[in-house]
Amino acid sequence: MRVLFTYENSLPRVEADAEQWVNSAAALARAGHEVELVFPRRPGESAPTTEALLEHFQVDGPLRFRALPTGHRLLGLQHARHAAAVARDPRTRTYDVVHTRNLGVLTACLHAGHRCAFEHYRPWGDQFPPLQPWVRHALGHPDCVAAFFHSELARASYPRLGVPGAKLVVLHNGHQPQRAERVRDAHRARRALGLPVDAELVVYTGRINAKKGLDVALAMARALRARGTHFVLVGSEGEGPLERRARSMPNVHVRPWQPYDRVLRYLDAADVLLVPPSQAPLERYGNTVLPLKLFSYLAAGRPILAPRSADLVGFLDDGVDARLVRPADATDVREPVAALVELLDDAALRERLAQGALRRAADLSWDARGERLGEHLARACAAEPVPAGDGWTPRAWLGESGRWLARGVLRGRWVGSMEVAAPAR
């Protein structure tokens, strides 16, 4: 198949969505499909070469990149310009399907008569109810042949909008196994990174900001300071509030954003890998659903401490491939601290969870994802159009949107609740 991936932001960049999108496109190309990824650049700026982008994202394969002169300092205008350019570009018609993560690009390409597939991690209709008619129309369109979601939590939110269930597919993200084939000597990794060699080490990798629940991680570090447990937070992009707070904590080490091969050294150095046990990333901000770091964590052969949140329940098994705890807030971290201490004190438990994580990671490589994506796209493009489902009504939509608006105005919470339970895998 010939597949056109579109990305609405400039490249290169360090955000997880760019890493996910480029890895997915490269994996599909390695699976034998012809794949090109188009992205915006500002007029007059030179575009990075395909070789430079492959090196930045540390991927390989016959993936091609092409920049369109649609960039703008106003992000919303850039997205609109990019959507219009992709839709009207005559080269777009030479592809079997346009694969996009942007509703604007999806809508413009459908309007122009292109066959499309959509992919995202968000349950858009739950988080932002006013968008429901748009989402329903775009994903229910006959030329939108498939919609891929990164978790069951997200997928399960769309049938109630009338989007045909046959179009909806859970496609988990992945990791690169060859990147994980390395010496996993924690002490050697710590010496190379300048970290305490003999201390208990808890490692988090990812963006460092309030939206990631790191206030809970800092509260846990404060509670375990007397024990001598050190926390390493990797992914800082500047001097923000969390960095300033961490500076006064001698058992917290903040490191800047790292390329992926160096991130792996930090994973090797850990006794425990941390997904902050906070509900805020999922419920308050809605921008972290099955975080991308989790797949590298699983492949690292280290025990994982994570929240028992709706996106992780059913994907991870407590006591088998991770230790899941009830989400906490920074004012009371007794439960996650107790679970972490249990892990640090029990070498046999750590080893059991580490082996379970490796088993879970075995079929979660990027290449496996590329094969599955190609198979799903081929079937979807060959299938007959699926009629829209029932269950969505304008009256219910107006009521839900009104409640969302009231909650936003009165409480400052503009991300709707996601209460869909994820079934066991």
GUVONU-654048 format. One line per field, with one value per residue (C-alpha): residue in one letter; x, y, z. Coordinates in nm, 3 decimals, padded with zeros to 5 digits. Each point is the difference from the previous one (the first is absolute). Example, Ala and Ser with C-alpha at 12.3 -4.5 7.8 and 13.67 -1.06 7.14 Angstrom:
# GUVONU-654048
code (A  S)
east (01.230  00.137)
north (-00.450  00.344)
up (00.780  -00.066)
END
This chain:
# GUVONU-654048
code (M  R  V  L  F  T  Y  E  N  S  L  P  R  V  E  A  D  A  E  Q  W  V  N  S  A  A  A  L  A  R  A  G  H  E  V  E  L  V  F  P  R  R  P  G  E  S  A  P  T  T  E  A  L  L  E  H  F  Q  V  D  G  P  L  R  F  R  A  L  P  T  G  H  R  L  L  G  L  Q  H  A  R  H  A  A  A  V  A  R  D  P  R  T  R  T  Y  D  V  V  H  T  R  N  L  G  V  L  T  A  C  L  H  A  G  H  R  C  A  F  E  H  Y  R  P  W  G  D  Q  F  P  P  L  Q  P  W  V  R  H  A  L  G  H  P  D  C  V  A  A  F  F  H  S  E  L  A  R  A  S  Y  P  R  L  G  V  P  G  A  K  L  V  V  L  H  N  G  H  Q  P  Q  R  A  E  R  V  R  D  A  H  R  A  R  R  A  L  G  L  P  V  D  A  E  L  V  V  Y  T  G  R  I  N  A  K  K  G  L  D  V  A  L  A  M  A  R  A  L  R  A  R  G  T  H  F  V  L  V  G  S  E  G  E  G  P  L  E  R  R  A  R  S  M  P  N  V  H  V  R  P  W  Q  P  Y  D  R  V  L  R  Y  L  D  A  A  D  V  L  L  V  P  P  S  Q  A  P  L  E  R  Y  G  N  T  V  L  P  L  K  L  F  S  Y  L  A  A  G  R  P  I  L  A  P  R  S  A  D  L  V  G  F  L  D  D  G  V  D  A  R  L  V  R  P  A  D  A  T  D  V  R  E  P  V  A  A  L  V  E  L  L  D  D  A  A  L  R  E  R  L  A  Q  G  A  L  R  R  A  A  D  L  S  W  D  A  R  G  E  R  L  G  E  H  L  A  R  A  C  A  A  E  P  V  P  A  G  D  G  W  T  P  R  A  W  L  G  E  S  G  R  W  L  A  R  G  V  L  R  G  R  W  V  G  S  M  E  V  A  A  P  A  R)
east (00.000  00.095  -00.071  00.031  00.064  -00.069  00.135  -00.129  00.305  00.353  00.281  00.231  -00.143  00.030  -00.366  -00.132  -00.262  00.272  00.199  -00.310  -00.104  00.344  00.059  -00.338  00.064  00.349  -00.131  -00.267  00.268  00.217  -00.303  00.021  -00.237  00.087  -00.027  00.059  -00.042  -00.089  00.036  -00.004  00.294  -00.006  00.040  00.360  00.137  00.207  -00.157  00.194  00.104  -00.142  00.339  00.014  -00.349  00.067  00.312  -00.182  -00.273  00.248  -00.210  00.087  -00.185  -00.113  -00.221  00.002  -00.069  -00.135  -00.049  -00.284  00.029  -00.295  00.173  -00.105  00.079  -00.371  -00.048  -00.372  00.060  00.285  -00.227  -00.272  00.249  00.155  -00.339  -00.097  00.335  -00.003  -00.359  00.056  00.349  -00.035  00.263  -00.239  -00.220  00.284  -00.023  -00.236  -00.079  00.082  00.086  -00.046  -00.023  -00.162  -00.376  00.050  00.217  -00.247  -00.294  00.176  00.119  -00.341  -00.159  00.252  -00.095  00.306  -00.020  00.122  00.083  00.009  00.215  00.010  00.034  -00.282  -00.368  -00.093  -00.374  00.037  00.268  -00.154  -00.372  -00.061  00.217  -00.232  -00.189  00.331  00.157  -00.315  -00.015  00.371  00.051  -00.337  00.074  00.009  00.350  00.136  00.076  00.152  00.071  00.288  00.031  00.287  -00.214  -00.329  -00.097  00.010  -00.155  -00.295  -00.109  -00.089  -00.287  -00.234  00.057  -00.132  00.342  -00.023  00.177  00.144  00.218  00.145  00.327  00.224  00.360  00.251  00.325  00.336  00.372  00.306  00.130  00.343  00.035  -00.068  00.267  00.268  00.189  -00.241  00.261  -00.152  00.326  00.184  -00.287  00.000  00.372  -00.028  -00.288  00.153  -00.274  00.037  00.134  -00.119  -00.320  -00.357  -00.091  -00.350  -00.005  -00.259  00.048  -00.222  -00.098  00.035  -00.302  -00.305  -00.213  00.199  -00.083  00.357  -00.115  -00.086  00.345  00.165  -00.219  00.108  00.365  -00.047  -00.155  00.292  00.283  00.099  00.011  00.251  -00.211  00.092  -00.237  00.124  -00.227  00.116  -00.150  00.029  -00.032  00.082  -00.034  -00.364  -00.178  00.073  00.368  00.022  -00.169  00.223  00.316  -00.052  -00.035  00.338  -00.144  -00.157  00.207  -00.151  00.156  -00.074  -00.173  00.208  00.008  -00.153  00.322  00.108  -00.341  00.060  00.305  -00.219  -00.245  00.292  00.109  -00.336  -00.111  -00.360  -00.154  -00.274  -00.321  -00.109  -00.295  -00.221  -00.344  00.069  00.163  -00.304  -00.295  00.106  00.206  -00.098  00.326  00.156  -00.175  00.229  00.311  00.259  00.273  -00.183  00.102  00.370  -00.045  -00.142  00.289  00.261  -00.022  -00.064  -00.301  -00.261  -00.207  -00.306  -00.350  -00.304  -00.163  -00.263  00.247  00.247  -00.243  -00.037  00.327  00.223  -00.063  00.070  00.253  00.080  00.168  -00.029  -00.102  -00.318  -00.114  -00.299  00.067  00.099  00.049  00.300  -00.165  -00.016  00.247  -00.002  -00.136  00.239  00.292  -00.089  -00.021  00.335  00.167  -00.141  00.162  00.332  00.011  -00.092  00.255  -00.201  -00.310  00.202  00.141  -00.342  -00.155  00.300  -00.035  -00.374  00.064  00.239  -00.261  -00.261  00.237  00.072  -00.281  -00.001  00.280  -00.038  00.051  -00.287  -00.213  00.099  -00.105  -00.336  -00.061  00.067  -00.232  -00.282  00.038  -00.004  -00.317  -00.170  00.075  -00.139  -00.316  -00.341  -00.102  -00.149  -00.322  00.000  -00.133  -00.275  -00.010  00.116  -00.261  00.030  -00.198  00.242  00.292  -00.132  -00.050  00.347  00.155  -00.185  00.132  00.350  -00.026  -00.131  00.277  00.259  -00.131  -00.066  00.287  00.255  -00.016  -00.023  00.078  -00.302  -00.002  00.112  -00.171  -00.001  00.135  00.266  -00.058  00.270  00.227)
north (00.000  00.364  00.189  00.373  00.085  00.360  00.182  00.347  00.134  00.082  -00.253  -00.088  00.029  -00.189  -00.046  -00.354  00.042  00.065  -00.302  -00.217  00.118  -00.031  -00.344  -00.120  00.128  -00.152  -00.336  -00.004  00.074  -00.282  -00.229  00.046  00.291  00.322  00.273  00.374  00.239  00.363  00.279  00.382  00.237  00.377  00.161  00.098  -00.249  -00.292  -00.342  -00.273  -00.290  -00.349  -00.120  00.267  -00.084  -00.373  00.068  00.235  -00.255  -00.291  -00.203  -00.179  -00.126  00.134  00.275  00.328  00.349  00.302  00.350  00.226  00.381  00.019  00.094  00.304  00.143  -00.032  -00.372  -00.003  00.176  -00.237  -00.300  00.149  00.084  -00.344  -00.172  00.202  -00.060  -00.376  -00.025  00.195  -00.130  -00.211  -00.240  -00.100  -00.176  -00.235  -00.167  -00.279  00.162  00.313  -00.084  00.293  00.081  00.340  00.050  00.305  -00.191  -00.289  00.226  00.188  -00.319  -00.165  00.311  -00.021  -00.362  -00.172  -00.334  00.048  -00.173  00.175  -00.071  00.150  -00.068  00.229  -00.086  00.333  -00.021  -00.070  00.260  00.279  -00.071  00.300  -00.181  -00.301  00.097  00.069  -00.325  -00.196  00.145  -00.043  -00.350  -00.116  00.124  -00.285  00.103  -00.016  -00.369  -00.057  00.170  -00.121  00.069  -00.060  -00.147  -00.176  00.298  00.227  -00.247  -00.080  00.365  00.023  -00.247  00.216  00.280  -00.226  -00.080  -00.355  -00.245  -00.186  00.303  00.028  -00.177  -00.003  00.015  00.032  00.186  -00.169  -00.002  -00.091  -00.343  00.058  00.306  -00.213  -00.259  00.139  -00.076  00.068  00.070  00.256  00.092  00.055  00.214  00.208  00.064  00.108  00.238  00.143  -00.141  -00.147  -00.349  -00.174  00.192  -00.113  00.165  00.077  00.129  00.195  00.092  00.236  00.362  00.181  00.214  00.011  -00.188  -00.320  -00.039  00.068  00.191  -00.345  -00.131  00.290  -00.061  -00.366  00.107  00.230  -00.283  -00.232  00.249  -00.133  -00.355  00.116  -00.086  00.212  00.106  00.079  00.205  -00.001  00.233  00.358  00.268  00.302  00.153  -00.048  -00.018  -00.370  00.045  00.282  -00.211  -00.297  00.211  00.023  -00.379  -00.175  -00.340  00.123  00.021  00.186  -00.067  00.170  -00.161  -00.287  -00.182  -00.343  -00.200  00.199  -00.035  -00.374  00.047  00.169  -00.291  -00.239  00.199  -00.035  -00.225  00.102  00.186  00.246  00.105  00.268  -00.146  00.300  00.028  00.352  -00.094  -00.203  00.175  00.364  00.045  -00.302  00.006  -00.318  -00.322  -00.305  00.223  -00.080  -00.041  -00.306  -00.213  00.076  -00.063  -00.345  -00.086  00.122  -00.300  00.209  -00.005  00.271  00.193  00.158  00.126  -00.225  00.232  -00.080  -00.007  -00.235  -00.246  -00.280  00.087  -00.069  -00.273  00.099  -00.237  -00.159  00.264  00.310  00.121  00.206  00.230  00.222  00.347  00.253  00.372  00.183  00.055  -00.372  -00.240  -00.266  -00.275  00.045  00.047  -00.325  -00.184  00.143  -00.098  -00.351  -00.020  00.137  -00.243  -00.313  -00.099  -00.310  00.211  00.243  -00.284  -00.160  00.326  00.071  -00.337  00.054  00.337  -00.155  -00.262  00.273  00.195  -00.296  00.070  00.380  00.097  00.278  -00.255  -00.212  00.314  00.082  -00.347  00.029  00.352  -00.109  -00.299  00.209  00.272  -00.252  -00.166  00.333  00.136  -00.316  -00.014  00.140  00.323  -00.059  00.184  00.227  -00.137  00.126  00.132  00.360  00.277  00.380  00.038  -00.216  00.180  00.342  -00.116  -00.148  00.309  00.225  -00.195  00.014  00.377  00.051  -00.214  00.195  00.340  -00.084  -00.238  00.071  -00.361  00.001  -00.368  -00.225  -00.314  -00.332  -00.272  -00.277  -00.314  -00.184  -00.374  -00.252  -00.053)
up (00.000  -00.047  00.323  00.060  00.366  00.093  00.305  00.080  00.188  -00.110  00.016  00.164  00.351  00.329  00.094  00.044  -00.272  -00.258  00.119  -00.016  -00.346  -00.159  00.153  -00.124  -00.353  -00.007  00.124  -00.270  -00.259  00.133  -00.034  -00.378  -00.061  -00.180  00.263  -00.015  00.294  -00.078  00.256  00.002  -00.023  00.002  -00.344  -00.055  00.252  -00.122  00.056  00.181  -00.216  00.034  00.121  00.273  00.123  00.005  00.205  00.239  00.073  -00.012  -00.242  -00.321  -00.304  -00.338  00.149  -00.195  00.139  -00.188  00.136  -00.114  00.027  00.239  00.326  00.203  00.342  00.088  00.051  -00.081  -00.329  -00.079  00.054  -00.224  -00.275  00.019  -00.020  -00.307  -00.171  00.052  -00.121  -00.324  -00.083  -00.319  00.136  00.278  -00.256  -00.088  00.343  00.101  00.334  00.200  00.360  00.239  00.370  -00.056  -00.031  -00.221  -00.247  00.009  -00.077  -00.280  -00.166  00.023  -00.153  -00.286  -00.064  00.144  00.179  00.357  00.327  00.337  00.304  00.349  00.369  00.118  00.053  -00.158  00.053  00.372  00.065  -00.208  -00.055  -00.233  -00.257  -00.019  -00.321  -00.178  00.118  -00.083  -00.352  -00.079  00.140  -00.132  -00.352  -00.258  -00.111  00.356  -00.022  00.345  00.332  00.217  00.371  00.240  00.279  00.059  00.216  -00.305  -00.247  00.227  00.007  -00.371  -00.060  00.209  -00.256  -00.274  -00.147  -00.140  00.228  -00.299  -00.075  00.351  00.076  00.309  -00.119  00.282  -00.044  00.021  00.064  -00.202  00.110  -00.155  00.218  00.305  -00.085  00.229  00.317  00.286  00.267  00.236  00.173  -00.325  -00.133  00.319  -00.016  -00.365  00.084  00.318  00.224  00.351  -00.055  00.316  00.078  -00.070  -00.330  -00.130  -00.359  -00.198  -00.366  -00.197  -00.003  00.330  00.071  00.227  -00.255  00.058  00.371  00.109  00.307  00.139  -00.095  00.184  00.306  -00.005  -00.023  00.297  00.203  -00.080  00.043  00.343  -00.140  -00.263  -00.305  -00.303  -00.278  -00.351  -00.227  -00.363  -00.260  00.122  -00.269  00.215  00.344  00.098  00.336  00.045  -00.079  00.255  00.267  -00.073  00.033  00.375  00.036  00.025  -00.093  -00.326  -00.319  -00.296  -00.339  -00.333  -00.296  -00.139  -00.334  00.019  00.012  00.305  00.165  -00.005  00.223  00.260  -00.018  00.052  00.308  00.177  00.281  -00.074  -00.295  00.087  -00.170  00.248  00.196  -00.059  -00.158  -00.127  -00.334  -00.103  00.167  00.032  -00.316  -00.210  -00.192  00.137  -00.095  00.007  -00.001  -00.264  00.262  00.132  -00.299  00.048  00.372  -00.070  -00.231  00.249  00.233  00.309  00.238  -00.060  00.253  -00.162  00.087  -00.009  -00.254  -00.258  -00.290  00.173  00.158  -00.253  -00.171  00.300  00.257  00.359  00.150  -00.337  -00.218  00.221  00.343  -00.029  00.281  00.055  -00.146  00.265  00.027  00.140  00.339  00.081  -00.160  00.270  -00.224  -00.295  00.239  00.178  -00.333  -00.110  00.326  -00.041  -00.343  00.117  00.294  -00.196  -00.264  -00.096  -00.066  -00.211  -00.207  -00.047  -00.120  -00.224  -00.172  -00.034  -00.162  -00.251  -00.090  -00.046  -00.225  -00.225  -00.248  00.040  -00.238  -00.255  -00.277  00.132  00.005  -00.357  -00.117  00.177  -00.128  -00.358  00.031  00.147  -00.264  -00.284  00.131  00.069  -00.347  -00.161  00.213  -00.085  00.178  00.345  00.092  00.304  00.326  00.227  00.354  -00.042  00.018  -00.027  00.322  00.200  -00.162  00.100  00.358  00.024  -00.159  00.243  00.298  -00.146  -00.043  00.354  00.148  -00.197  00.103  00.365  00.074  -00.272  -00.122  -00.378  -00.060  00.032  00.213  -00.148  00.193  -00.259  00.164  -00.195  -00.019  00.065  -00.296)
END
